[in-house]
Amino acid sequence: MKQFILYARKAVTSPDFSLEDLPGSGGRMDLVARCICSALWISHDLRRDSCIHVVACGGPNPPVVISFYGDRLRGVSPDERNIAAWIKKTLASRKKNPGISIRKLSFQPLVEELAPEGKFFYILHGKGRNISEEKLKEDSVFVIGDHIGLPRKEEEFVERFEHEKISLGTTPYLASQCITVLHYELDKKLLRSGFEPESSARKAEMIGRATLPEQ
Ligand SMILES: C[S@@+](CC[C@H](N)C(=O)[O-])C[C@H]1O[C@@H](n2cnc3c(N)ncnc32)[C@H](O)[C@@H]1O
């Protein structure tokens, strides 16, 4: 399972935000929704081996961890508005989705929860080791900052566990773009190792064809 943690210091923790104003009233919920899309969607399919935990630290009830799981998600489409609408419904306890959980939890207990599963943490950091020099480990947790970056105290906390700081180069990317690049690198690695993607749509996607006949 590939896991992503997004630290979202402004993302609101109540359903009272407008789908017409995700950046303002949602506290950069647009950024959150884009990261969820990049973490879980490919063309015509979901990444069933991936999940993303968003640590929402905005008002009025911070912190809250919003998790989306690719293997269980039902009826969500990859556009920002639909993803944000599901966050809103789940925060309001109006509707349940087996692939979405919302918990009253902060960043450090989340890291502590994942660490005993033998997880290796990669902190995405402009000054880290270049990704091209790193053999990415499977089943890792990638920790990404929001538009402001990861707070130093949270970075230091992750450093207590098995970790590496990695950089994608000198270009400062959006958090969602970092997730896309990481998936791309991991997909290349899996294909080199002879990995068989589980569905024909996924296989078609990974080898660059529009469709494949069902087998
Ligand atoms: C938009 S960036 C935040 C930039 C912010 N101004 C800063 O100084 O960190 C959001 C997050 O993406 C990740 N990131 C962006 N570009 C990166 C790069 N070239 N290498 C590694 N991580 C990067 C970092 O985790 C960063 O906290």
The ligand as a Tripos MOL2 file, in Angstrom:
@<TRIPOS>MOLECULE
LIG
   27    29     1     0     0
SMALL
NO_CHARGES

@<TRIPOS>ATOM
      1 C1          4.0690   24.0210   -2.8870 C.3       1 LIG1
      2 S1          5.2160   23.1970   -1.9230 S.3       1 LIG1
      3 C2          5.4320   24.3180   -0.6760 C.3       1 LIG1
      4 C3          6.4470   25.2440   -1.0390 C.3       1 LIG1
      5 C4          6.7420   26.0870    0.1400 C.3       1 LIG1
      6 N1          6.8400   27.4450   -0.3380 N.3       1 LIG1
      7 C5          7.9820   25.5920    0.8450 C.2       1 LIG1
      8 O1          8.8870   26.3840    0.9870 O.co2     1 LIG1
      9 O2          8.0110   24.4120    1.2510 O.co2     1 LIG1
     10 C6          4.3260   21.9640   -1.1010 C.3       1 LIG1
     11 C7          5.1110   20.7700   -0.7030 C.3       1 LIG1
     12 O3          5.4790   20.0540   -1.8710 O.3       1 LIG1
     13 C8          6.7020   19.3930   -1.6710 C.3       1 LIG1
     14 N2          7.5960   19.8420   -2.7470 N.ar      1 LIG1
     15 C9          7.3790   20.7960   -3.6880 C.ar      1 LIG1
     16 N3          8.3640   20.8390   -4.5800 N.ar      1 LIG1
     17 C10         9.2470   19.8790   -4.2180 C.ar      1 LIG1
     18 C11        10.4870   19.4310   -4.7390 C.ar      1 LIG1
     19 N4         11.0290   19.9800   -5.8240 N.pl3     1 LIG1
     20 N5         11.1080   18.4140   -4.1140 N.ar      1 LIG1
     21 C12        10.5680   17.8480   -3.0000 C.ar      1 LIG1
     22 N6          9.3950   18.2150   -2.4590 N.ar      1 LIG1
     23 C13         8.7520   19.2400   -3.0520 C.ar      1 LIG1
     24 C14         7.1710   19.7240   -0.2610 C.3       1 LIG1
     25 O4          6.7470   18.6680    0.5970 O.3       1 LIG1
     26 C15         6.4080   20.9950    0.0290 C.3       1 LIG1
     27 O5          6.1920   21.1410    1.4010 O.3       1 LIG1
@<TRIPOS>BOND
     1     1     2 1
     2     2     3 1
     3     2    10 1
     4     3     4 1
     5     4     5 1
     6     5     6 1
     7     5     7 1
     8     7     8 2
     9     7     9 1
    10    10    11 1
    11    11    12 1
    12    11    26 1
    13    12    13 1
    14    13    14 1
    15    13    24 1
    16    14    15 ar
    17    14    23 ar
    18    15    16 ar
    19    16    17 ar
    20    17    18 ar
    21    17    23 ar
    22    18    19 1
    23    18    20 ar
    24    20    21 ar
    25    21    22 ar
    26    22    23 ar
    27    24    25 1
    28    24    26 1
    29    26    27 1
@<TRIPOS>SUBSTRUCTURE
     1 LIG1         1 GROUP 0 **** ****
